[in-house]
Amino acid sequence: MNMMRSAENNSGEAVEDGVTVSSRLFLLLISGFVLVFVGIAVIVIASVVYGGGSVSGGVVIFIGPFPIVIGAGPDVSVIILVSVILAVLSVVAFLVMNRRMRRLAG
C-alpha cells in the first residue's frame, strides 16, 4: 500500500503529503545549483588557463544569523565584511517576516 500520494492541480503545483511545491520554485532552485556549479567550473578553468595571481580563500558558515568566518589570504577582509552585511540582512529579513506573520495570525 503506497502511503505517499502525488497529485497535480490546475496551477502547476505538486502536492505530496500536504506540502505544496511550486514547479517554478523548484526550477529556480535547480537552476541556482546549476549556476553555482557552472561558475565554479569557469573559475577553475580560468585559473588553470591563465595561471598566476594571488590565492585567497575563505568559508562563511551561517548558524542562524551568526556567521563563522574562516579565511586566509589578502582578501579575507572583504569576506568578513560581506559576511557581516549578510548577517545583518538575514536578521532584518527574519524580523520583517516575523512581524508580517504576526499581523496575518491575529
For each residue, the residues with C-beta under 8 A, 3 or more apart:
1:
2: 5
3:
4: 16 17
5: 2 16 17
6: 14 15 16
7: 14 15
8: 12 13 14 15
9: 12 13 15
10:
11:
12: 8 9 22 23 24
13: 8 9 20 21 22 23
14: 6 7 8 20 21 23
15: 6 7 8 9 18 19 20 21
16: 4 5 6 19 21
17: 4 5
18: 15
19: 15 16
20: 13 14 15
21: 13 14 15 16 25 26
22: 12 13 25 26
23: 12 13 14 26 27
24: 12 27 28
25: 21 22 28 29
26: 21 22 23 29 30
27: 23 24 30 31
28: 24 25 31 32
29: 25 26 32 33
30: 26 27 33 34
31: 27 28 34 35
32: 28 29 35 36
33: 29 30 36 37
34: 30 31 37 38
35: 31 32 38 39
36: 32 33 39 40
37: 33 34 40 41
38: 34 35 41 42
39: 35 36 42 43
40: 36 37 43 44
41: 37 38 44 45
42: 38 39 45 46
43: 39 40 46 47
44: 40 41 47 48
45: 41 42 48 49
46: 42 43 49 50
47: 43 44 50 51 53
48: 44 45 51
49: 45 46
50: 46 47 53
51: 47 48
52:
53: 47 50
54: 73 74
55: 73
56: 71 72 73 74 75 76
57: 71 72 73
58: 69 70 71 72 73 75 76 79
59: 69 70 71
60: 67 68 69 79 82 83 86
61: 67 68 70
62: 65 66 67 68 86 87 90
63: 66 68
64:
65: 62 87 90 91 94
66: 62 63 87
67: 60 61 62 83 84 86 87
68: 60 61 62 63
69: 58 59 60 76 79 80 83
70: 58 59 61
71: 56 57 58 59 76 79 80
72: 56 57 58 76
73: 54 55 56 57 58 76
74: 54 56
75: 56 58 78 79
76: 56 58 69 71 72 73 79 80
77: 80 81
78: 75 81 82
79: 58 60 69 71 75 76 82 83
80: 69 71 76 77 83 84
81: 77 78 84 85
82: 60 78 79 85 86
83: 60 67 69 79 80 86 87
84: 67 80 81 87 88
85: 81 82 88 89
86: 60 62 67 82 83 89 90
87: 62 65 66 67 83 84 90 91
88: 84 85 91 92
89: 85 86 92 93
90: 62 65 86 87 93 94
91: 65 87 88 94 95
92: 88 89 95 96
93: 89 90 96 97
94: 65 90 91 97 98
95: 91 92 98 99
96: 92 93 99 100
97: 93 94 100 101
98: 94 95 101 102
99: 95 96 102 103
100: 96 97 103 104
101: 97 98 104 105
102: 98 99 105 106
103: 99 100 106
104: 100 101
105: 101 102
106: 102 103
